[in-house]
Amino acid sequence: MRRTVARIGLVAVLALSVSVAAATAPPASADDNVGLVSSARSDAGLMNYAINLDPNVGESEMASAADLIPSVGGVLLTSYPQLGTLFAQSESASFAPDLADALAKAGVSVHSIGPTRVAAVPESERAVGGATPAAPAADPAAAPAEDGPVADVPAAEASDVPTVTTPDPNSRVGSARSNWGAEAMDARGAAEVAVTRAPVTVGIIDTGIDDTQPDLVGRVDTARSVSCAVNGVPNQAEDARRFSREHGTHVAGVIAANHNDIGIDGIAPEATLVSIKALNESDLLYPEALVCAYEWATTHQVDIVHNSYQMDPWVYWSPTDPEQAAALEAAERAIHRAQSSGLAVIAGAGDRGVDIDHPTTDSDSPTDSTPIPNRSVEGGRMVPAQVSGVVTVSSVGMEDWNAEPIRATLMRAERSNYGASVDFAAPGEWIYSTYPNGRIPQIYGYTSGTSTAAAHVSGVAALVKSVHPTLPGAQIIRIMRKQAAYEYGRLKAPSDGAEYRGYGFLDARSAMVRDQASPVIRAVEYREGEGEWTSLSGAVLPAEVVQMRVEASAPVSYMNLDIPGMIAVSTDREDGYDAEPMLLEADEMDLRQVIPDGQEYVSLTAVVFAEGLNYDRFADDDATTETTFTVARDPKAVPAPQPAPDPGMTLFPASPSPRASSRPTCRCTSCPPTTL
């Protein structure tokens, strides 16, 4: 027997959709091996399915599941043992419940099985015997509509797709600088910082990138690029991964366009880009493609994932709806694995002008079929924007389009989503960036949307990673949150209660000079002759010749040990962020002349200074420590130091006033007056 869960409150409406599940679910079963499984469909049609086993399954259970798929009329598309997830294609209307039954009989625990879409899989994507047809080649000469969104794009995403319209030069927007987003974030200032930058790779999950665009030459690693657009099966053939729309090339320019005095400046011009084409020819990002994309990024040395689009066909995905739960679970498993592998994931908040944290109804889904009006979506979530740990970005424009971008007050774009889930606000209105070669007479164009805003943040994330290469994505995000607060004041407070600011606004130059990785200076040590190395801190040394040493861990380029009036030694090198610790040694340190006449001992301080790998004068990556020690003619004659006070001791008598005693004692000369 199988256990299924019927859709609640949607049956009547879904019956009007194409190839939607039957209204009545079979009776539930108490079989603990079966989880949330979609019902048999109302009619047969080619469909892709997400199959999630228990997350802790082993290789044998995954193999059993793969072997059982053909027995119930399916074809295995992809298998992800590390996720406990498989994708399959079938024309059988009862594929999901039939597979659940077969797995239960085999003793394989099932978390969820369900379709990845509403519309039937097109015949061009039919998988035969486990092989998926290659994606149809894009026509590079096909031009988008003259004054609107690219053709065939769902209305829900139209606001986030590039247009070829050039702003009216007489309008306030047209008078703005073409590269205002990069100027507002001071991308040029960041590029001018003299700092050692580690290699960083940004994976762009989008429509593909034209790597021949002049501003992107040398930025795209085609050997690591891929298409996941057809059935979520990775395909590195050139025709497959060729861009299908301008969007991926546009956000690639925002992130990493070369600073070559042509076109535009990217935020992180030294970053390497990996193109992960995941949207199909209808600009839909299906779950199987999204999972493929994140798994590709996880296994191909990507550091930052930029995700422009939300997962189709549901704007808000329900974890309890059997028609949606399996695909949602598969996507979240893939995203969480990427995060746990050290990747930072960044996505736009969406462009419907709504509070994404308190959804009630949705009339834009499914995006691949006739949308259901006023669909209840309470408890649903957008993917990836609302997956835990994902950086979510709202879009802003300049309040005054004639202002200097680097000083301008910024305000939420009218169509940008908002809410407590938002982490950062970034430029997303009328952003000028790269277009593919041969598409239009000008290979640059404008677009607006939170995907463009997220691209700015992805660029900053790449900069932060380049100077913190050993930190995982979660810590990179933590640094970015701290830095965004520095520029929080540039964001105009919402007058309508639509909070969009998150942690604030990121400045690219600040990312390169503030909160930098610094050397860690270890304890200064000394020894006499060939004796044991001993900590110098608080030690009493004889007035003889001794040796001293100190280490500093990377990143470090220079280190100096100075005992004022006595000795100064230094050393330097530049081996990168993961080099071995730098060792500084003073082999012959003569202490015989340091004690003044008439004294038996003297207290000295050893000062250690270590420079990091950032040579900008405003960088905060240097470190200093001081170690106090004593040199004595007779070390045994030096009085023992007084012990530190017990932390629990009361140093000052309690105030006689009960009211005053509740306040801390102030001993400074600038304390504010206390009103009693």
C-alpha positions as CSV (number, residue, x, y, z in Angstrom):
1,M,0.0,0.0,0.0
2,R,1.1,3.6,-0.6
3,R,0.6,6.6,1.6
4,T,-0.3,9.9,-0.3
5,V,-1.5,13.3,0.7
6,A,-4.2,15.0,-1.3
7,R,-3.8,18.7,-2.2
8,I,-5.9,20.8,0.1
9,G,-8.1,23.6,-1.2
10,L,-6.8,23.5,-4.8
11,V,-8.5,20.5,-6.3
12,A,-11.2,22.4,-8.2
13,V,-8.8,24.8,-9.7
14,L,-6.1,22.3,-10.5
15,A,-8.6,20.3,-12.5
16,L,-8.5,23.1,-15.0
17,S,-4.7,22.9,-15.5
18,V,-2.8,20.7,-17.9
19,S,-1.8,17.3,-16.6
20,V,-2.4,18.1,-13.0
21,A,-2.9,15.3,-10.4
22,A,-6.3,13.7,-9.9
23,A,-8.6,15.2,-7.4
24,T,-9.0,12.2,-5.2
25,A,-5.9,10.6,-3.5
26,P,-5.8,6.9,-2.7
27,P,-6.2,6.0,1.0
28,A,-3.3,6.6,3.3
29,S,-1.1,3.8,4.4
30,A,0.7,3.2,7.7
31,D,3.8,2.0,5.9
32,D,6.7,3.9,7.4
33,N,8.9,3.4,4.4
34,V,6.7,5.8,2.3
35,G,6.7,9.5,2.7
36,L,4.9,12.3,0.8
37,V,4.0,11.0,-2.7
38,S,2.0,12.7,-5.4
39,S,-1.2,11.1,-6.6
40,A,-1.7,9.4,-9.9
41,R,-2.1,12.0,-12.6
42,S,-5.5,12.5,-14.3
43,D,-4.0,11.6,-17.7
44,A,-0.8,10.3,-19.1
45,G,1.8,12.7,-20.4
46,L,5.6,13.0,-20.4
47,M,6.7,14.2,-17.0
48,N,9.8,14.5,-14.9
49,Y,9.8,13.5,-11.3
50,A,11.9,14.2,-8.2
51,I,12.6,11.2,-6.0
52,N,14.0,11.8,-2.6
53,L,14.9,8.9,-0.4
54,D,15.8,9.1,3.3
55,P,18.7,11.5,3.5
56,N,20.9,8.9,5.2
57,V,20.4,6.2,2.6
58,G,23.4,4.2,1.4
59,E,24.7,3.3,-2.0
60,S,22.7,0.1,-2.1
61,E,19.4,1.9,-1.6
62,M,20.2,4.4,-4.3
63,A,21.1,1.6,-6.6
64,S,17.9,-0.2,-5.8
65,A,15.9,2.9,-6.5
66,A,17.6,3.4,-9.9
67,D,17.0,-0.2,-10.8
68,L,13.3,0.0,-9.9
69,I,12.6,3.1,-12.0
70,P,12.3,1.2,-15.4
71,S,10.1,-1.4,-13.8
72,V,7.3,1.2,-13.3
73,G,7.6,2.8,-16.7
74,G,10.3,5.4,-16.0
75,V,13.8,6.4,-17.3
76,L,16.5,7.5,-14.9
77,L,17.7,11.0,-15.7
78,T,20.2,11.8,-12.9
79,S,21.2,10.3,-9.6
80,Y,22.8,12.2,-6.7
81,P,23.9,9.7,-4.0
82,Q,25.3,12.5,-1.9
83,L,21.8,14.0,-1.7
84,G,19.7,10.8,-1.7
85,T,17.9,12.2,-4.7
86,L,17.1,11.0,-8.2
87,F,15.3,12.4,-11.1
88,A,13.3,10.3,-13.6
89,Q,11.1,10.8,-16.6
90,S,7.9,8.8,-17.3
91,E,4.8,8.8,-19.4
92,S,2.9,6.7,-16.9
93,A,0.1,8.6,-15.1
94,S,0.7,6.5,-12.0
95,F,4.5,6.6,-12.0
96,A,4.9,8.3,-8.6
97,P,2.6,6.0,-6.5
98,D,3.8,2.9,-8.4
99,L,7.5,3.7,-7.7
100,A,6.6,4.5,-4.1
101,D,5.0,1.0,-3.8
102,A,8.0,-0.7,-5.4
103,L,10.5,1.1,-3.1
104,A,8.4,0.3,0.0
105,K,8.4,-3.4,-1.0
106,A,12.2,-3.3,-1.5
107,G,12.5,-1.8,2.0
108,V,13.8,1.6,0.7
109,S,12.6,4.6,2.8
110,V,11.1,7.3,0.7
111,H,10.9,11.0,1.8
112,S,9.0,12.3,-1.2
113,I,8.2,11.7,-4.9
114,G,6.5,14.2,-7.1
115,P,6.5,16.0,-10.5
116,T,8.9,18.9,-11.2
117,R,6.5,20.9,-13.3
118,V,2.9,21.2,-14.4
119,A,3.2,21.4,-18.2
120,A,4.2,18.2,-19.9
121,V,7.8,17.7,-20.9
122,P,8.2,18.7,-24.6
123,E,8.8,15.8,-27.0
124,S,12.2,17.4,-27.8
125,E,13.3,16.5,-24.3
126,R,12.2,12.9,-24.2
127,A,14.8,10.7,-22.6
128,V,15.3,7.4,-24.4
129,G,17.0,4.6,-22.5
130,G,18.6,7.0,-20.0
131,A,19.9,9.4,-22.7
132,T,18.6,12.9,-23.0
133,P,18.6,14.8,-26.3
134,A,21.1,17.6,-26.6
135,A,19.6,21.1,-26.1
136,P,18.6,22.7,-29.4
137,A,21.2,25.3,-30.5
138,A,20.4,28.9,-29.8
139,D,20.2,31.2,-32.8
140,P,22.7,34.0,-32.0
141,A,21.2,36.3,-34.5
142,A,17.7,36.2,-33.0
143,A,16.9,39.7,-31.7
144,P,14.6,40.4,-28.8
145,A,11.5,42.6,-29.1
146,E,12.4,46.2,-29.8
147,D,10.7,47.9,-26.9
148,G,9.8,45.2,-24.4
149,P,11.0,41.9,-22.8
150,V,12.5,39.1,-24.7
151,A,9.9,37.0,-26.5
152,D,8.5,33.8,-24.8
153,V,9.4,35.0,-21.3
154,P,6.7,34.4,-18.7
155,A,5.0,37.5,-17.6
156,A,6.1,36.9,-14.0
157,E,9.7,37.3,-15.0
158,A,9.3,40.0,-17.7
159,S,10.4,42.8,-15.4
160,D,13.8,41.1,-14.8
161,V,14.8,40.5,-18.4
162,P,17.0,42.9,-20.4
163,T,15.5,45.2,-22.9
164,V,17.2,46.9,-25.8
165,T,15.5,50.2,-25.1
166,T,18.0,53.1,-24.5
167,P,16.7,55.6,-21.9
168,D,15.4,58.9,-23.2
169,P,18.4,61.3,-22.9
170,N,16.0,64.0,-21.7
171,S,14.6,61.9,-18.8
172,R,16.1,61.9,-15.3
173,V,17.1,58.3,-15.7
174,G,18.7,58.8,-19.1
175,S,20.9,61.5,-17.6
176,A,22.4,59.1,-15.0
177,R,25.8,57.6,-15.6
178,S,25.6,54.4,-17.5
179,N,27.7,52.4,-15.0
180,W,26.1,54.0,-11.9
181,G,25.8,50.8,-9.9
182,A,29.6,50.1,-10.1
183,E,30.2,53.8,-9.3
184,A,27.9,53.7,-6.3
185,M,29.8,50.7,-4.9
186,D,33.2,52.3,-5.8
187,A,34.3,49.4,-8.0
188,R,37.2,51.5,-9.3
189,G,38.3,52.3,-5.8
190,A,38.3,48.6,-5.0
191,A,40.4,47.8,-8.0
192,E,43.0,50.4,-7.0
193,V,43.7,48.8,-3.6
194,A,47.2,47.3,-3.6
195,V,46.4,43.9,-2.0
196,T,47.2,40.3,-2.8
197,R,44.1,38.7,-4.3
198,A,43.5,35.0,-4.3
199,P,41.7,33.4,-7.2
200,V,37.9,33.3,-6.9
201,T,35.3,31.6,-9.1
202,V,31.7,32.7,-9.4
203,G,29.2,30.3,-10.8
204,I,26.4,32.1,-12.6
205,I,23.1,30.1,-12.8
206,D,21.3,31.7,-15.7
207,T,20.8,31.6,-19.4
208,G,24.5,31.1,-20.4
209,I,27.2,33.6,-21.0
210,D,28.8,34.9,-24.3
211,D,32.5,34.6,-23.5
212,T,33.4,36.4,-26.7
213,Q,31.9,39.7,-25.5
214,P,34.9,42.2,-25.4
215,D,34.4,43.1,-21.8
216,L,34.3,39.4,-20.7
217,V,37.3,38.1,-22.6
218,G,39.4,36.0,-20.3
219,R,36.7,36.0,-17.6
220,V,34.8,32.8,-18.4
221,D,36.2,29.3,-17.8
222,T,34.6,27.4,-20.6
223,A,36.3,24.1,-19.5
224,R,34.2,24.3,-16.3
225,S,31.0,25.7,-17.9
226,V,28.0,23.6,-18.5
227,S,24.3,23.4,-19.5
228,C,21.8,21.8,-17.1
229,A,18.8,23.2,-19.1
230,V,17.5,20.0,-20.6
231,N,16.1,17.6,-18.0
232,G,18.8,18.7,-15.5
233,V,21.4,16.5,-17.2
234,P,24.8,18.2,-17.4
235,N,26.0,18.8,-20.9
236,Q,29.3,20.5,-21.7
237,A,28.9,20.5,-25.5
238,E,29.5,24.0,-26.9
239,D,26.0,24.1,-28.6
240,A,24.3,23.1,-25.3
241,R,26.0,25.6,-23.1
242,R,25.7,28.4,-25.7
243,F,23.7,31.4,-24.3
244,S,20.0,31.4,-25.1
245,R,19.2,34.9,-23.9
246,E,21.0,38.1,-23.0
247,H,20.4,37.9,-19.2
248,G,23.3,35.7,-18.2
249,T,25.8,37.8,-20.2
250,H,24.3,40.9,-18.6
251,V,24.8,39.8,-15.0
252,A,28.2,38.4,-15.9
253,G,29.3,41.9,-16.9
254,V,28.0,43.4,-13.6
255,I,30.0,40.9,-11.7
256,A,33.2,40.7,-13.5
257,A,33.5,42.9,-16.7
258,N,37.1,43.8,-17.3
259,H,38.4,47.3,-16.3
260,N,39.7,48.0,-19.8
261,D,38.3,51.5,-20.4
262,I,35.6,50.2,-22.8
263,G,32.0,49.4,-22.0
264,I,31.6,49.1,-18.2
265,D,33.5,48.1,-15.1
266,G,32.6,45.0,-13.2
267,I,32.6,44.8,-9.5
268,A,35.2,42.0,-9.4
269,P,37.2,42.2,-12.6
270,E,39.7,39.5,-11.6
271,A,37.1,36.9,-10.8
272,T,36.7,33.7,-12.9
273,L,33.2,33.0,-14.1
274,V,31.7,29.5,-14.6
275,S,28.6,29.6,-16.8
276,I,25.9,27.2,-15.6
277,K,23.1,27.5,-18.1
278,A,20.0,26.3,-16.3
279,L,17.0,28.0,-18.0
280,N,15.4,26.2,-20.8
281,E,14.3,27.8,-24.2
282,S,11.2,29.2,-22.5
283,D,13.3,30.8,-19.8
284,L,12.0,28.4,-17.1
285,L,14.3,27.2,-14.3
286,Y,12.9,23.7,-13.4
287,P,14.0,21.9,-10.2
288,E,16.0,19.2,-12.0
289,A,18.0,21.9,-13.7
290,L,18.5,23.9,-10.5
291,V,19.7,20.7,-8.6
292,C,22.1,20.0,-11.5
293,A,23.4,23.5,-11.4
294,Y,24.2,23.5,-7.6
295,E,25.7,20.1,-7.8
296,W,27.9,21.3,-10.7
297,A,29.0,24.3,-8.7
298,T,29.7,22.2,-5.6
299,T,31.9,19.7,-7.5
300,H,33.7,22.2,-9.8
301,Q,35.6,24.5,-7.4
302,V,33.1,27.3,-7.4
303,D,33.3,29.8,-4.5
304,I,30.3,32.1,-5.0
305,V,27.0,31.1,-6.6
306,H,24.9,33.8,-8.3
307,N,21.3,32.7,-8.9
308,S,19.3,35.2,-10.9
309,Y,15.9,33.4,-11.2
310,Q,13.5,31.8,-8.8
311,M,12.7,28.1,-9.4
312,D,9.7,27.4,-11.6
313,P,6.9,26.6,-12.0
314,W,5.7,27.8,-8.5
315,V,6.5,31.3,-7.2
316,Y,6.0,29.9,-3.7
317,W,6.7,26.3,-3.0
318,S,4.7,24.3,-0.4
319,P,6.6,21.7,1.7
320,T,3.3,19.9,2.4
321,D,1.8,19.8,-1.1
322,P,2.7,16.4,-2.6
323,E,2.8,18.0,-6.1
324,Q,5.5,20.4,-4.9
325,A,7.2,18.9,-1.9
326,A,9.5,16.5,-3.6
327,A,11.0,19.1,-6.0
328,L,11.3,21.6,-3.1
329,E,13.1,19.0,-1.0
330,A,15.5,18.1,-3.8
331,A,16.4,21.8,-4.4
332,E,16.9,22.5,-0.8
333,R,19.1,19.5,-0.4
334,A,21.3,20.7,-3.3
335,I,21.5,24.2,-2.0
336,H,22.4,23.1,1.5
337,R,25.1,20.8,0.3
338,A,26.6,23.6,-1.7
339,Q,26.6,25.8,1.5
340,S,28.0,23.1,3.7
341,S,30.8,22.6,1.1
342,G,31.8,26.3,1.7
343,L,29.9,28.0,-1.2
344,A,28.2,31.4,-0.7
345,V,24.8,31.5,-2.4
346,I,23.3,34.8,-3.6
347,A,19.9,35.4,-5.1
348,G,17.6,38.2,-6.0
349,A,14.5,38.8,-3.8
350,G,12.2,38.9,-6.8
351,D,10.3,41.7,-8.6
352,R,6.6,41.6,-7.6
353,G,6.8,44.5,-5.1
354,V,5.6,42.2,-2.2
355,D,6.6,41.2,1.2
356,I,8.1,37.8,0.6
357,D,8.0,36.8,4.3
358,H,4.2,37.0,4.6
359,P,2.7,35.6,1.4
360,T,-1.0,34.9,1.4
361,T,-2.1,34.4,-2.2
362,D,-0.4,34.1,-5.6
363,S,-1.8,34.5,-9.0
364,D,1.3,34.0,-11.1
365,S,1.8,30.2,-10.7
366,P,2.3,27.8,-12.3
367,T,4.6,29.7,-14.6
368,D,4.6,27.0,-17.2
369,S,0.8,26.7,-17.6
370,T,-2.3,28.7,-16.9
371,P,-1.8,30.5,-13.6
372,I,-4.2,29.7,-10.8
373,P,-5.8,32.9,-9.5
374,N,-5.5,33.7,-5.8
375,R,-3.8,30.4,-4.9
376,S,-3.2,30.2,-1.2
377,V,0.5,30.2,-0.5
378,E,0.7,30.6,3.3
379,G,3.7,28.7,4.6
380,G,5.2,28.6,1.1
381,R,8.7,29.8,0.2
382,M,10.5,31.1,-2.8
383,V,13.5,29.1,-4.1
384,P,16.3,29.9,-3.7
385,A,15.6,33.3,-2.2
386,Q,14.0,32.0,1.0
387,V,16.1,28.9,1.5
388,S,18.0,29.2,4.8
389,G,21.5,30.6,4.5
390,V,20.9,32.1,1.0
391,V,21.8,35.8,0.7
392,T,18.7,37.6,-0.6
393,V,19.1,41.0,-2.3
394,S,16.6,43.8,-2.9
395,S,16.9,46.4,-5.7
396,V,17.5,50.1,-5.3
397,G,17.8,53.1,-7.6
398,M,19.0,56.6,-6.9
399,E,16.6,59.1,-5.4
400,D,18.1,61.8,-7.6
401,W,19.3,60.4,-10.9
402,N,21.5,63.5,-11.4
403,A,23.5,62.9,-8.2
404,E,27.0,61.5,-7.9
405,P,26.3,57.8,-7.6
406,I,29.0,57.3,-4.9
407,R,27.2,59.8,-2.7
408,A,23.6,59.4,-3.8
409,T,20.8,58.5,-1.5
410,L,19.3,55.2,-2.6
411,M,15.7,54.0,-2.4
412,R,13.8,50.8,-3.1
413,A,12.9,50.1,-6.7
414,E,9.1,50.0,-7.0
415,R,8.9,46.4,-8.1
416,S,11.5,45.0,-5.8
417,N,10.3,42.6,-3.2
418,Y,11.1,43.4,0.4
419,G,10.8,41.8,3.9
420,A,12.8,40.5,6.8
421,S,14.4,37.8,4.6
422,V,16.4,40.5,2.7
423,D,20.1,40.7,3.5
424,F,21.3,43.5,1.4
425,A,20.1,46.3,-0.9
426,A,22.0,46.9,-4.1
427,P,21.8,48.8,-7.4
428,G,19.2,47.2,-9.7
429,E,17.5,50.0,-11.6
430,W,18.5,50.9,-15.1
431,I,21.8,49.0,-15.0
432,Y,23.9,49.2,-18.1
433,S,26.0,46.0,-18.8
434,T,27.2,43.6,-21.4
435,Y,25.1,42.0,-24.1
436,P,26.2,39.2,-26.4
437,N,28.0,39.9,-29.6
438,G,25.8,40.2,-32.7
439,R,22.6,40.4,-30.8
440,I,21.9,44.1,-31.4
441,P,23.9,46.9,-32.9
442,Q,25.2,47.9,-29.5
443,I,26.6,45.0,-27.4
444,Y,25.6,46.7,-24.1
445,G,22.1,47.4,-22.8
446,Y,20.0,48.3,-19.8
447,T,18.0,46.1,-17.5
448,S,16.3,46.4,-14.1
449,G,15.5,43.9,-11.4
450,T,16.7,42.1,-8.3
451,S,18.8,39.7,-10.3
452,T,20.9,42.6,-11.4
453,A,21.1,43.8,-7.8
454,A,22.2,40.4,-6.7
455,A,24.9,40.4,-9.3
456,H,26.4,43.5,-7.6
457,V,26.4,41.7,-4.3
458,S,27.9,38.6,-5.9
459,G,30.7,40.8,-7.2
460,V,31.4,42.1,-3.7
461,A,31.3,38.6,-2.3
462,A,34.0,37.6,-4.8
463,L,36.1,40.6,-3.6
464,V,35.7,39.5,0.0
465,K,36.6,35.9,-0.8
466,S,39.7,37.1,-2.7
467,V,41.1,38.6,0.5
468,H,39.7,35.9,2.8
469,P,40.3,32.8,0.7
470,T,40.4,30.3,3.6
471,L,37.0,31.3,4.9
472,P,33.9,29.3,3.9
473,G,30.9,31.0,2.4
474,A,29.0,31.4,5.7
475,Q,31.9,33.4,7.1
476,I,32.2,35.5,3.9
477,I,28.5,36.4,4.3
478,R,29.1,37.3,8.0
479,I,31.8,39.7,7.0
480,M,29.6,41.2,4.3
481,R,26.8,41.8,6.8
482,K,29.2,43.6,9.1
483,Q,30.5,45.8,6.2
484,A,27.0,46.6,4.9
485,A,26.2,48.3,8.1
486,Y,29.0,50.9,7.4
487,E,26.9,52.3,4.5
488,Y,23.4,51.7,5.9
489,G,22.8,55.4,6.1
490,R,22.9,55.7,2.3
491,L,19.6,53.8,2.1
492,K,16.4,55.9,2.4
493,A,14.1,54.7,5.2
494,P,10.8,53.4,3.7
495,S,7.8,55.6,4.3
496,D,5.4,52.8,3.5
497,G,6.7,50.3,5.9
498,A,8.2,48.1,3.1
499,E,11.5,47.3,4.8
500,Y,14.0,46.5,2.2
501,R,17.4,47.5,3.6
502,G,18.4,44.3,5.4
503,Y,21.9,44.7,6.8
504,G,22.6,47.7,4.6
505,F,24.5,48.6,1.4
506,L,27.9,47.2,0.4
507,D,30.9,49.3,-0.7
508,A,33.4,47.4,-2.9
509,R,36.4,49.5,-1.7
510,S,35.5,48.9,2.0
511,A,35.5,45.1,1.2
512,M,39.2,45.5,0.2
513,V,40.4,47.6,3.1
514,R,38.2,46.9,6.1
515,D,37.9,43.7,8.2
516,Q,40.9,42.3,6.5
517,A,42.6,39.0,7.2
518,S,45.5,39.8,9.6
519,P,48.6,37.9,10.8
520,V,48.2,36.1,14.1
521,I,51.4,36.8,16.2
522,R,52.3,33.9,18.5
523,A,54.1,34.2,21.8
524,V,57.6,35.6,21.8
525,E,60.1,32.9,23.1
526,Y,63.6,33.0,24.4
527,R,66.3,30.5,25.4
528,E,69.8,30.5,26.9
529,G,72.4,28.6,25.0
530,E,70.9,25.3,23.8
531,G,68.2,25.3,26.5
532,E,64.5,24.9,26.0
533,W,62.5,27.6,24.4
534,T,60.4,29.5,27.0
535,S,57.7,32.1,26.8
536,L,59.1,35.6,27.2
537,S,56.0,37.0,28.7
538,G,56.6,37.9,32.4
539,A,59.9,36.1,32.4
540,V,63.0,37.2,34.3
541,L,66.1,36.8,32.1
542,P,69.8,36.9,33.2
543,A,71.9,39.8,31.9
544,E,73.6,37.5,29.4
545,V,73.4,36.7,25.6
546,V,70.1,35.0,24.7
547,Q,68.2,34.0,21.6
548,M,64.6,35.1,20.8
549,R,62.1,34.0,18.2
550,V,58.5,34.7,17.2
551,E,56.1,33.4,14.6
552,A,53.2,34.9,12.8
553,S,50.7,32.9,10.8
554,A,49.6,33.8,7.3
555,P,48.7,36.2,5.8
556,V,51.9,37.9,6.6
557,S,54.4,39.8,4.4
558,Y,56.7,41.5,6.9
559,M,57.5,41.1,10.6
560,N,59.6,43.2,13.0
561,L,60.8,42.5,16.6
562,D,61.9,45.6,18.4
563,I,63.1,46.1,22.0
564,P,63.4,49.9,22.1
565,G,66.9,51.1,22.7
566,M,68.3,47.6,22.4
567,I,67.6,45.7,19.2
568,A,65.4,45.6,16.1
569,V,65.3,42.6,13.7
570,S,62.9,42.0,10.8
571,T,62.1,39.7,7.9
572,D,59.8,39.7,4.9
573,R,58.3,37.5,2.2
574,E,55.0,37.2,0.3
575,D,53.8,33.6,-0.1
576,G,50.0,34.1,-0.1
577,Y,47.2,33.5,2.3
578,D,47.9,29.8,3.0
579,A,51.7,30.0,3.5
580,E,53.5,28.4,6.4
581,P,54.0,30.7,9.4
582,M,56.7,33.3,9.2
583,L,59.6,32.8,11.7
584,L,61.7,35.7,12.9
585,E,64.8,34.9,15.0
586,A,67.3,37.0,16.9
587,D,70.2,34.7,17.5
588,E,72.6,37.0,19.4
589,M,70.7,39.2,21.8
590,D,73.2,40.7,24.3
591,L,71.5,41.7,27.5
592,R,74.6,42.5,29.5
593,Q,74.5,46.2,28.9
594,V,70.8,46.9,29.3
595,I,70.6,47.4,33.1
596,P,71.4,51.0,34.1
597,D,74.2,51.6,36.6
598,G,73.0,51.4,40.2
599,Q,70.0,49.1,39.3
600,E,69.7,45.4,39.8
601,Y,67.1,44.8,37.2
602,V,65.1,46.5,34.4
603,S,61.7,45.9,32.9
604,L,61.7,45.9,29.1
605,T,59.0,45.5,26.4
606,A,59.4,43.5,23.1
607,V,57.2,44.9,20.4
608,V,56.3,42.7,17.5
609,F,54.7,44.2,14.3
610,A,53.4,42.1,11.5
611,E,52.1,43.3,8.1
612,G,49.5,41.5,6.1
613,L,49.2,41.3,2.4
614,N,47.3,44.6,1.9
615,Y,49.5,47.7,1.2
616,D,46.7,50.3,1.1
617,R,47.4,52.9,3.8
618,F,43.8,52.5,5.1
619,A,43.8,48.7,5.3
620,D,43.3,47.3,8.8
621,D,45.3,44.1,8.2
622,D,48.4,44.8,10.4
623,A,48.9,43.3,13.9
624,T,51.0,44.4,16.9
625,T,51.7,42.7,20.2
626,E,53.8,43.8,23.2
627,T,55.5,41.4,25.6
628,T,56.9,42.7,28.9
629,F,59.9,40.9,30.6
630,T,62.6,41.6,33.1
631,V,66.4,41.5,32.8
632,A,68.3,41.1,36.1
633,R,71.8,40.8,37.3
634,D,70.6,38.1,39.7
635,P,67.2,36.8,38.5
636,K,66.5,35.2,41.9
637,A,66.6,38.6,43.6
638,V,63.7,40.0,41.6
639,P,60.5,40.3,43.7
640,A,57.7,38.1,42.6
641,P,54.9,39.9,40.8
642,Q,51.8,40.7,42.7
643,P,48.9,38.3,41.8
644,A,46.1,39.8,39.8
645,P,42.9,40.7,41.8
646,D,40.3,38.0,42.2
647,P,37.6,38.8,39.6
648,G,35.0,38.2,42.3
649,M,36.5,40.8,44.7
650,T,34.7,44.1,45.4
651,L,37.2,46.9,44.6
652,F,35.0,49.7,45.7
653,P,32.6,50.0,48.7
654,A,29.0,49.8,47.8
655,S,27.0,53.0,47.5
656,P,24.9,53.8,50.5
657,S,22.1,54.7,48.2
658,P,20.0,51.6,47.1
659,R,19.1,53.4,43.9
660,A,22.7,54.4,43.1
661,S,24.0,51.0,43.9
662,S,22.1,49.6,40.9
663,R,24.3,51.6,38.6
664,P,28.0,50.8,37.7
665,T,30.6,53.0,39.4
666,C,32.0,55.6,37.0
667,R,35.6,56.5,37.5
668,C,36.2,58.6,34.3
669,T,36.2,62.4,34.0
670,S,33.8,62.5,31.1
671,C,30.9,60.5,32.4
672,P,27.4,61.9,31.8
673,P,25.7,63.3,34.9
674,T,23.5,60.9,36.8
675,T,20.0,61.9,37.7
676,L,18.8,60.4,40.9
